[in-house]
Amino acid sequence: MPLQFRLSVLLFLQFFVWSSWLINLGTYMLQSLDFSGRQVGMIYATNAIAATITPPLMGLLADRLFSADRLMVLLNILGGGALIGCYFTTSFLPFYTLMLVYNLCFIPTFSLAASLCFHHLPEPSRQYPAIRVWGTVSFMMMGLLLSYFRVENSPYPLLAGGITSVLLGFYCLTLPHTPPQPGFNWAAVKGENVQKIFRERGMVILLLAMLASCVPSSFYYSFLNPFLNEVGWPAAAAKMALGQFLEIWIVLLLPWCFHTLRFRTILFWGLMAWGLRYFAFGIGRPGYYEWLLYAGIAVQGFAFAWIIIAAQIYVDNRVPSYLRSTAQGLISFANLGVGAFLGNWIAGEVVNANLVAAGQHDWWSIWLVPGTVGVLAALFFWGFFPKDGKL
């Protein structure tokens, strides 16, 4: 099979596994397992714990014990076993432990898959977007399948994701051998060159704005599907796939956006989209300004691509080539690690504090928190990021 096809299948399966629990797990835990909002936030925060502690460890393993492709085999099989275990678990502590094991195995596969792509593609800057977009297609397909089979409030997606993860592990045996790649390096972070870059005003403001954006993003991934099901919006997961469908086109149009708009404008509107969408969710209900629910979902492409991918491109152009992996790793460490942990903790506490009856929540008060944080983060970035900040 052609290399680009094999890498596209890799990302398609990887995001299928990830979305198998990310979209609907909050609904399943709140409605079927009767977990509290705080417990749901803690389980989603296992993502952040894994993103915080695994980069140095995975770098060590990839450098000394395994090639990237063989490490992918091991991690996907172990992670799949943990996810299958969640299917048979109904109490909080065992469920939390298994999800932590799963994320400790699965989160590092994102960077390993990127290493595979960038190492083997002849022209990664041109070819990678067409491969990466299959991850978004897979995410969208999972949302449609959840609604079609009516399993949003069910453990079956966990079982499907776990089995797929094991199969993905065996599929990785077909990938080309990939020697160790330079990754996140704490020694380099302490170096004078990196510290000089991250003392720059633009980089500091960007980092702070991205940390703030983790609050609204955590509310979205953990509690949007439970909210839509609670207010009685049919086929909620399928309708959430609208965001991924539009995200495909936003990602593909990013080169044009960077050619036409300034980076400061792109990131400002990405942050603003995260905030404004929650005011739409707070007002819209099925049969009552329902279009606001669609609008809040539709801006997912701007909220994701115009912050995460745009920031990665900005950092890539700001640092020397030999420090790019370390600088990107530090951004991911802050965004997916510390920021996501705080965001999920805040989201869990806010949802827990606004339980008004058995299975019912005061969603306006809940959405007011991420909406305000998103808007303030956008205004902070617009006010303090250098006006002449360029790629």
Secondary structure as UniProt FT lines:
FT   HELIX           3..22
FT   TURN            23..24
FT   HELIX           25..31
FT   HELIX           37..44
FT   HELIX           46..64
FT   HELIX           68..87
FT   HELIX           92..106
FT   HELIX           108..120
FT   HELIX           124..148
FT   TURN            149..150
FT   TURN            152..153
FT   HELIX           156..171
FT   HELIX           172..174
FT   HELIX           186..189
FT   HELIX           192..198
FT   HELIX           201..230
FT   TURN            231..232
FT   TURN            234..235
FT   HELIX           236..252
FT   HELIX           254..260
FT   HELIX           263..283
FT   TURN            286..287
FT   HELIX           291..298
FT   HELIX           300..304
FT   HELIX           305..309
FT   HELIX           310..318
FT   HELIX           321..323
FT   HELIX           324..332
FT   HELIX           333..339
FT   HELIX           340..353
FT   STRAND          355..357
FT   TURN            358..359
FT   STRAND          360..361
FT   HELIX           363..384
FT   TURN            387..388
//
